[in-house]
Amino acid sequence: MSVEKLFQDFVAYAADRKLFIEGIAVADENRVLLEHRFVPDHARNIYSHTKSYMATAVGMALAEGKLSLDDRLADYFPAYVPGDPDPRLLQITLRNLLTMSSGFGHAYLMGDHRRQGVGFPDYLAYMMNLPMEQTPGTVFEYSTADSILAGRMVEQAVGENLAAYLYPRLFRKLGQGWPQWENDPMGHPIGGGGMYLSLTEMMKLGQLYLAGGMWQGERLVEDSWVREATRKQIETPETEEDDVWRCGYGYQFWCSPYPGAYRADGAFGQISTVLPENGLVVAVQCPEWGDFSRVKQALHTEFLSQL
């Protein structure tokens, strides 16, 4: 069955079952091939999809020789290290942060926490004074705080605000302009969330990675980073829910259960799934009030697994 027919059938399926989807699009590395809007197009919060944009900044800074995956958080911010620190705190590397294995052991600085004022005014100070629960690099524990700390390491390494660093290297070249992006109380972009993009703007990152880091004939990201960031770097333990999409994690990208596939994934269904063997990116955006578990199951059974 053709991609066009699968797409049309999925749109009809979603409409018939009143699935909560704002829009769905399919693209190759150069252009949007198919798009359907269930609501008017608009820039919306892409939540943790932002993490994959932050990871792209890591890849760029690595290519510029400004940091290493083995660099340690404590070495970048020695003034924040508490007296008589847990030795495990001193072991946390950028690699650990990117693989959600810092060792803090809990989900910290998630969106609801930030709205409540947790960590105000200095997220870095807040995290560096929390107890450690595991040896860094050993246990996957999804936490936006890990992404925030990784973003701060990038800023420290390149000497720029994260958004200012990405703008000339990525946003402007992808034609995304200057995205609205949540900042922490001290003015640092949230490396783990809070970026606002429309559906086809959001999925451009997936198109860039599908193309091995090339965009309109120019290399923006090293192919080696694309390969490493999107392959399984750490196992993701089973949850109580039967989640077919939980099958490993890279560097701020989730692995997906299709040949060679991976995704940038934000809360409530802000997803760009890259399908290298098909030469496609499939992206959806969904509202906060819907049942994304139904959307996820439908995407899997009615569309992605059929490609």
Buried (B, 14 or more C-beta within 10 A) or exposed (E): EEBEEBBEBBBEBBEEEEBBBBBBBBBBBEEBBBBBBBEEBEBBBBBBBBBBBBBBBBBBBBBEEBBEBEBBBBEBBEEBBEEEBEEBBBBBBBBBBBBBBBBBBEBBBBBEBBEEEBBEEBBBBBBBEBEBBBEBBEBBBBBBBBBBBBBBBBBBBBEBBBBEBBBEBBBEBBEBEEBEBBEBEEEBBBBBBBBBBBBBBBBBBBBBBBBBBBBEEEEBBBEEBBEBBBBBBBEBEEEEEEBBBBBBBBBBBBBBBBEEBBBBBBBBBBBBBBBBEBEBBBBBBBBEEBEBEBBBBBBBEBBBEEB
